[in-house]
Amino acid sequence: MSVCKRLLYIVKHRGIWPSIWRRNVTTWSPVGTAFNATPHRRLDILNPSQGLFGVPELSSPAGFEVTTKRALKATQELVDKVCSSPPGAVTVETFDQLSDGLCKVADLADFVKVAHPDPSFREAAEKTCIEIGTVVEKLNTNVDLCRSLKNLLDNKEVLAQLDPETRKVAELFMFDFAISGIHLDEKLRKEAVKLHVKLLDLNNEFLMGSHLPNRIAKSAIPEHIHCHFATEGSFIQIGGLHAESSNDLVREVAYRIFLYPNADLMECLEELLKCRNKLAKLVGYESYAHRALQGTMAKTPGNMLPPLSPTMTFPSISKPLELMPWDPPYFSGVLRAERYNIEPSLYSPYFSLGSCMEGLNSLFIQLYGVSIMSEHPSAGEVWNDDVRKLAVVHETEGLLGYIYCDFFHRANKPHQDCHFTIRGGRQCQESGQYQLPVVVLMLSLPHPTKSAPTLLTPSMMENLFHEMGHAMHSMLGRTRYQHITGTRCATDFAEVPSILMEYFATDYRVVNQFARHYQTGQPLPQSMVARLCESKKVCGAADTQLQIFYSALDQMYHGKPQNRSTTDILKDMQQKFYGLPYTPNTAWQLRFSHLIGYGAKYYSYLMSRAVASMVWKQCFVQDPLNRDMGERYRREMLAHGGGKEPMLMVEGMLQRQPTIEDFVDALVTDLNPDFETFIMDSTS
């Protein structure tokens, strides 16, 4: 047999995931097998590259320039079309087609620039992001383009003929024009565009700087702790807080050095906040926070004051020792472990990656009639050999979309868990077909070994469920327009589906369906799941207080200008909203990278958690696998994407209108202890 024929035989008959750990009791499903296998290098030497995500041009970095030019050419043609057409539904459809053409290139490039292992691909993608971003800012101040949309919205007769979703999309596009200063005269419009472009640069500079390590001379810190940090010649590099180190001095040194103020980055942040405020004022808003909160559940900064009150009361917690700001993560971990015996190594054998994926598949089948199925990617379709591709299939509706799973750690890959939209779903008027959504889930899990599959800690398992919540939002939100597809909704609503999945991940009735020891097949004991749930409440009040502090700080930075430094504002907010003192000569705000993507919206985590808590307790806690409730959840909350007011979706699911007090109560009651767990532990 020739070498070429033998390679073809291996690929055809053995597949590319040949090494699988077999359980003694049961067998893995296809999706479990795909994720519990050792990935081998893909043997695609006989097949031409299909390009990243199946885009033929992206077989090489040069393809980004080709796709960018094509998208910009199509953009101009669509601008000419919409500006010359009479007002009607076709106006909104053309706007969405225009937006889709740019987003398909920009969103893909936005992912590649941070995730591709090849620097040449990352550089080409970065160039595309900048080029498309600049064009978008110019389109948002294109008077003729805006006039075509305004003619539609001002024509009551034509507007009355549009369905609610189409009207909502038209209003959202007009909002994009408004916040870009379309109503200003030509001179001020040009100033608004300059501010947008400047903010793009400042955002990128701050985001990159916030993750860079600080360094200090080796001689400046005790020699016996040098081994805990990276070294560079005569310097120690500190790229994180080392918050879970058991060494008190290591935690303190890391905190003080990593958070030591960087003058250039401080100037960048100060300028960024000034530019945001100036732009908001220019386009007619009281502050950047007012601009950012339009269309959200909160609606205005004033509505944030009650839930962010420093007088919120939580279940009491003991304070056995004097803590410093670098202590809480470590000591809360110690308390959890000692009180509940939740050593991760005791749980990990039950949470192989394959079994967790089986659990997700089982949950989605029971709630929505949706299966996730493993597919072999084509040559050149993925950016690394260990990336898996999933097809999401409904029992009657058929194929819903694709999820690419970039789950494993590699050099130069961001260490954050996140969801990327590569292509949004939309009804293509030009072809009559539905454009299927494509997303990427990125985690940073350990690779499998020769003796065991990838084993997840409880927190890794919850993060997997969390990110899959985003992915299913993208898959199940089958809107007509990509501008509002899936997670393209209000920021304080976007985290609800993902946080709700965390409740499923810690419910024994769900966990019992998949948590099996990878060697023996034994199920995870119910008492261990109960202890895990209760352990999350240890120091939970302090964790919530910290999130309130971050949210309040974010609001202050983006509210009325304070005429004082960002550090002085931080000191004030920390004193009001957090129980631990400010550490002199530190600037935690320079590591607050959420100021970029979540500027004036960091509160969204708390708001979304409160909504998810209410939905869980009212709709799923009695039966987390109830198909009728799953269908209601899809119908009321997932199906609309951003095409419906977020609070109306919440009201539709809860069948009532929640108050501010309900939001606060949801956060507080989540921390109440479950005494059945104590009884269960004592009897066992």
N, C-alpha and C positions, 0 to 999 in steps of 0.2 A: 504494500500500500504506500503511495507517495505521501510526502509530508503534507502537501495541501489537502489531499483526500482525508488523511488522518485527522487534521485539524477540523475539517468540516464534520467528520464523524463525531468527534468529541463534543463540538458545539451542539450538534443535532440531538445526539443520544444521551449525553451526560449533562447537558446544560452548563451554565456558568456558576452554579452554586452547588458543587458536588459534595462538599464536606459538611455533613449535618450531624449534630448530636442527637442521638435517638433516646427518647424517653422509654423507660421500662414498662410503663403502664398504658399509655395511649400514644397516638401518633399525631404529628403536627398537621394542621390544615395547610393548604398551599400558601396562604399568606404568612402563616407562622414559619413554614419551611424557608420561605424567601428571606426572612429576617433573622433566622437562627442559623444561617449557613455562613461558611467562610467565603467571602467574595474572592474570586480569582480574577486575574487580569483578563479583560475581554479580548477574545480572539477575533478581531474585526479586520484583520489584514487583507481579507479577500473581498471585503465589502466597502464601497465608497462611502465617505462620511455624509450623513444626512443633515449635519449641522446641529448646533445647540437647539434643543427643544423642537427639532425637526425643521428649523429654518435653514434652507440649503446654503444661503450666503454666509452663515455663521460657522462654516467649516474652518475659517481662519479669522484672525483679528481684523483683517482688511474688510471683512464683510460688514462690519459695523458702519463703515463709511458708505457702503452701497445701500444698506437698509435705511440709513439716515437720509440720504439724498432722495431715495424713492418716497419715503414718508413725507418729506418736505414738499416734493413735487405734487403728491396727491393732496396735501394740505392746501396748497395754493388753488388747485382745481376746485376743491370743495368750498373754499372761501368764496371764489368767484360764483359758484353755483348758488350758494345760500344767499348771497347778496343780490342775485338777479331773479330769485324765485319769489312768487307771492306768498304771503304768510299762510301757514297751515301746519299740519302734522309733519309734513315733509321738512319743514324748517328745523324742528327738533331732531328728527331722524338724521338730517345732514350734519347738524352740530355734533350729534353723538358719534356719527361715522368719522367725523374730523377728529374728535377727541380720541376715539379708539385707535385710529391710525398712528397718532403720536404716542399714546400710552403703550401700545404694543411694543414699540421700539424703546421708549424711555424706561418702562418698568423692567423689561428684560435686561437692559443695560444697567439699571440701578442694582439689580441682583448680581450680575456678572462682575461688576466693579469691586464688590466686596468679597465674593465667594470663589471666583475662579482661581485655580492654583497657578495658572500661567500669567505672569506679569504683563505680557503683551496684550492678552485679552482684557485684563483689568484696565490698562491704560486706554485702550481703544474704547471700552465701554464708558470710562470716565469722560472722555472727549465727547461721546454721543450725548451723555446726560447733560453736559453743559450746553451743547448746541441746541438740543431740543428744549431745554429749560428757558433759554434766551428767547426762542421763537414763541413759546407759550406766553411768556410775559408780554411780548409785543402783540400777540393775538388778543390778550385780555384788555388791551387799550386800543384796539382797532375799532374806530368809530363806525365805519360802514357795517362791520360784522355785528356790532352791538345794535345798530339801528334795525337790522333785519329781525332780530329777536324782539326788540322793543315794539316793532310794528305788530308782531304776533300778540304780545301780551297786552297791548293797548286796544286790540280789536276784539271787543267783547263777544261779537257774534261768532267769530272763528274760535275764540278761546272756549266758548261754551260747548263746542263740538269735540273738544279734546277730552280724552279719558284722564282721570286724576293723576295717574303715573306720568303721563306725558306733560301735563301742566306742571307737576312737581319738578320734573327734569328741566323744563324751560325756566322755571323760577331759580333753580340752582345755577344754571348757566348765567343767568342775569346777575345773581349774587356774585359770581366770580368776576364779572365785569365791574360791579359796584365797588368791591373791595380793592380793585386795581385802579380805581380813580377814573373810570370812563366818563363820568359826568363833569370832570374838570376841563378847564380850557387847555389848549395845546401845550402851553409852557409847563403847566402843572402836571399834565399827563406824562410829559417827558421826564419830569422830576420823579414821578411815581415809578416809572420804568427803571430809572437809574437806581432808585432805592431798592427795588426788587432785585436787580442784578447784584447790587452791593451786598444785599442780605444773603444771596446765594453763596457768595464768597465767604462772608463772615460765618455763616452757618457751617460751611465745610471746614473752615479754619478752626472754629471752636470744637466741632465734633472730633476732628483729628487730634487736636491738642489735649482734649479731655481724657484721652486714652493713653497718652504718652507717659512713660515712666519718668520719675525724678531721680536724680543721682546725687550722691554725697561721697566725699572722700572716705576711704576705709578707716582712716585714722580718727574720724569723727564719732564712730560708734564702737562699742566694745567688740573686741576680736572674737569672743566666743559665740556671737550671734551672726557673724559673717556668713556662715554656712546656710543660713535661712534665706539668703537673697542672692540674686544674680550679680556677678562681678564683671567689670569692664576695666581692665588695667588696674589703676590705683583707685578706682571708684566702685561703689556699691550702687546697683540699680534697683529701684523699688517701684514696681509696676502695679501694686495693689495694696489693700489694707491688711492682708494676712489676718483677717478678723477671726478666723477659727483656730489660730495657733494657740497651743496650750501655754506658750511662753509669754508671760506678761510683758517683758521688755521688748520682745519681737513685735507684739501688737502695738505697743506705744510708739516705738521707733518708726514702724511702717506708717502709722497714722500721721505722725508729725511730719515725716519726710514726704510721703505721697501727697499730702494735702498742703504742703508748703506753697505759698503763693508764687505764681509765675507772672511776672510783670507784663509780658507780652500777651499772655492769654487773658489776664485781667483786663487789659485795655481792649482786647477783642470783645469780651463779654459786655463791657460797659458800652462800647460802640454799637454792638448788636442790639442791645435793649433800647438805646437812643434811636436807632434807625427804625426799629419796630414801632416805637411810640410815634415817631415823626410820620411814618407812613400811615398809621391808623388815624392820626389827627388830620392828615392831608386828605384822606378819602371820607372824612366826616364822622369818625367815631370818637367817643370820649377817651378811650384808651385802647391799647392793643388787646387787652383782655375782653373788652366789649366786642371788638371785631372778631376775636377768636371764638367766642361763645355763641355767636348767632347761629341758630339752627340746631343747637345742642339741647339736651334735656334740661340743663341748668339755665340756658337762655341768656342770663346776665350775671355779672360778678356778684351783684347783690344777693342773688339766690344762693351763693356759696357760703355766705356768712353763718347761717344757722348750723349747717352740718360741720363747719370747720371751727366751731366754738371751742375754746380751750377749757370750757367748763363741762364738757361731755363727761359722764361718769361711766366707768367700766368696772367689771368685777375686780375686787381688791386683790392685790398681789403682795406677797411679802418681799421685803428688801433686806436680805441678811447681810449684805456688805455694801460698802461705798463703791459705786461704779464710776468709771470714767467713760467718755464717749467711745473708746475703742473696745470696751468690755462686753456690751450686751450680746452680740452674736455668739461669742464663745460661751459665756455663762448660761445663756438660754439653751444652747445645745447640750451643755453638761447637765442642766436641770432636766431636760427632756429625756436624756439617756438614762440618768439615775432614777428618775421617778417612774418611767414607763418602760425601761429596758428596750429601747428602740434602736439598738446598734444596727446600722445599715446592713452589715454583713449577715445578720440574721434574716433579713428580708430579701436581699438580692437574689438568692437561689430560686425564689418563687416568682421573680419578675424578670425572666428572660425576655429579651426584646421581642422574640417571636410570639411568646405567650401574651404579652401586652397587646401586640397587634391583633392577635386572635380575639382578645377581649374587646378591643375597639370594634372589630368587624361584627362580633356577636351583638354588641350594644346597638350599633347602627341598624343592623337587620331588624332587631326587635322594636326599635323606636320609629324607624322611618322606612323599613323595607329596602335599605340600601346596603350593598356589599362593596368591600374594597378588594380588588383583585390584582395580584402581582403580574406585571408584564415585563418582557425583556425589551429594553430600549434598543433602538437601531444604532448602527455605527455612528459615533460622533454626536449622538443625541444628548449625552450627559457629560459633565465636566470632570467627573472622577469615577473610577471603576466601582467604588462602593455605593454609588447613588442608586436607589431603587425607584422604580416607577410603578404607581398604582393607578388603575382605572377604577372610577367610582361608578357603580351601576345600580340603577333602581329596578325593582322587580317588575314594574310595568312601564316605566318611562324610558328605560334603557340607559345608555351611557350618559352620565351627567358631566364628566370632566376628568382631569388628570391631576394627581398629586405626585410630585417628585420629592423623595425623602433623602435629604442630605444629612444623615444622622451622625456620622462618625467624625471624631477629632482628626485634624490634619494641620500641618504647619501653615501658618499665615491665614488660617480660617478664623473668623470672629468667634469668640467664645460665648456668644449670646444665642439664646433660643428664640427663633422668630419665624414669622410667616411672610412670604413674599407673593404678591399677585403678579404673575407673569402675563396673563391675558385674562381680561374680564369677559364674562358671559354677556351675550346680546343677541337679539333677533336681527339677523342681517336682511334688510329689506332688498338689498341688491341681489341676493342669491336665494332668499326664502329659507335658508338654513339657520339653525341656532349655533352661534359660535360658542364652543365649549370652553369653560374656564380652565385655566392652567395655573397651579400654584406650586410653590416650593416650601417645604417645612425644613428648617435648618436647626439641628441640635448639635451637641458636641459630646457624644457618647464614646465610651471606651470601645476599642475594637475587640472582636471575639478572639479567643486564644485557641491553642490546639486542644485544650482540655475542656473548654466551656464556651457557650455562646455569650454574647454581650448580656451582662446581668445589670439590671437597673437598681439604683437605690430608690427608696420611696419617693424622694423629691424628683428624681429623674422621671419616674413613672408619671407623677402628677404633671410635670412639665410637658411630657409627651401628650397626655390627655388634653392639656390646656391648648397646645398648639394645634392639635387635631380639631379642637372646637372652632378655631379660626378657619381651618381648611373646609370643614363641613358647612360653615356659614357661606363660604365662597361657592361651594358645590350646590347647595340647596336654595340659594337666593337667585332663582332663575328669572331675572328681570328682563324686560325688553331692551333696556338701555345699559351699556357698560358703565356709563357715568355713575350709576347707582348700584352696581353689581356687588353682591356679597358684603365684604368688609368696608366698602366705600360708603360709609354712613357716618353719622355723628360719632366723634371720638369717644364720648362718654357712654355710648351704646355699643361700640365695636368690641369692647372687652367682655360684654355680658355672655355671649355664647362660649367663650374660652374659659371664663371663670366658672360658669355653670358645670362645665365638664370636670372641674376639680372636685365638685361634690359627688359626681358619679364615681370618680376614681377612688374615693375613700368610703364608699358605701359597700358593706360586706356582700349584699345581694348581687352587686355588680362584680366586685373583686372575686367572689367565689366562683364565677364562671370561667376565670382564666388563670388565676394565680396558683400555679402548680410547680412543685419543685422540679427543676429541669432534669434531675437524675432519677428521682424516685416516683414522681408523679403525684406525690402527696399534696393535698390542698393546704393553703395558708390558713392556720387556725383563726377562728373568728375573734378570739381574745387578742391576737396580735394586731388585727385590723382595728379593733376598738381602741387599743392602747395607742396606735398610730394616730388615730383621729383626735384623741384627747391630748396627745403630746403637742399637737399644733396650737393648742390653746395656752400652753405654758408661755408666759410673757407676751401673750397675744395682745393684751391691752397696751403694752409698751410699743409693740410693733405697729399697732393702729395709730397710736399717738405720734410715732415717727412719720407715718404716711400723712397725717394731718399737718405736721410741721412742714414737710416737703411741699404739700399742696398750698399751704398758706404762703410760704416763701415764693413759690411760683406766681401766685396771684399778686403779691406785692411787687415783684419784679416787673410785672406786666400791667400794673395799674397806673395810677397817677404818679408821675415822676417824683422821687423822694428828695432829690438834691443832696444825696449822701451816697457813700460807696456801697457796692453790693455786699461787702463784708459787714458793714455797720447794719444793713438791713437784716442780714443773716443773724447777727448777734441778737437783735431785737426780737425776731421771730422765734429764735431758739429759746429765748428766755420766756416768751409767752406760751409757746406751744409744745415745748419738749422739756423733759425732766432733768436732762443732763447739761452741764455747763459748756459754753463755747471754749475751745482750746486756743489760746493766743497763738498768733502767727500761723494760722491755718486758713484755708479758703476752700471749704468743701464745695462751694458753688461751682468752682472750676472743674469739678468732676461730675457735675450734675448734667450729664449728656442728654437727659430727657428734655432739657430746655429747648432743644432743637425740634425734635418731632412732636413734643407735647407742650410747647410753649403756651402758658395760660390754661393748659388742659390737664395738668398732672392729676388734678382731683378726680379725673375720669376713672382711675383705678378704684377709688373708694366708692364712687357712684355706681360703677358697674358691679362691684362686689355686693353692694346693697341690693341692687335689682336681682342679681343672680341668686342671692340668699332668699329673697322673697319668692322668686319663681320656684326654687327648689322646695321650700317649706310648704308652699301652697299647692304645688302641682305634681311634684315627683317624690316627696319623702315617703308617702304611703306605698307607692309602687314605682320604683325608678325604671321599670321595664314596660310600662303601660303604653301600648301602641296608640291608643286614642289620644293620650296626653302628648305623645311624641308628635303625632300629626297636627295637633293643635299648636304645639310649639313651632313647628315648621311653618304652619299657615299664618300664625299671628306675628312671629318674631323673625324667622329666618328668611322667609320667601321674599320679603320686600327690599332687602338690602338697605339702601338709603332713600328709597322711594316713598317713604311714609314718615311722618313725624315720629321721632323715637318714643316720646311719651305715650303716643296713641298705641304704639305696638305693645308697650308694657301694660297699658290699661286693657288692651285686647286679651292679653295672656292672663292677667290677674283677674280680669272682669270687674275691676274697680279702679278708682283713681287714688294712687298712693300719695300720702302727704310727706312733708319733710320729716315729720316725726317717725313715719314708717321707715324711711331710709336710715335714720339714726338708730332706731330700734333694731333693724335688721343686722347692723354691724355689731351692736352690743350683745344681742342675744346669741350670736354665733360663738361668743366667748364663754357662754355659760357651761359649766362642767356637766358631764353626763354621769350621774351617780350609778347608773347600771354598769358602767365600765368598772368602777371600783368594786361593786358587788361581784362581778364576773371574775375579776382578778383574785379577789379574796377566796372565792369558792374553788378556783383552779389552782 
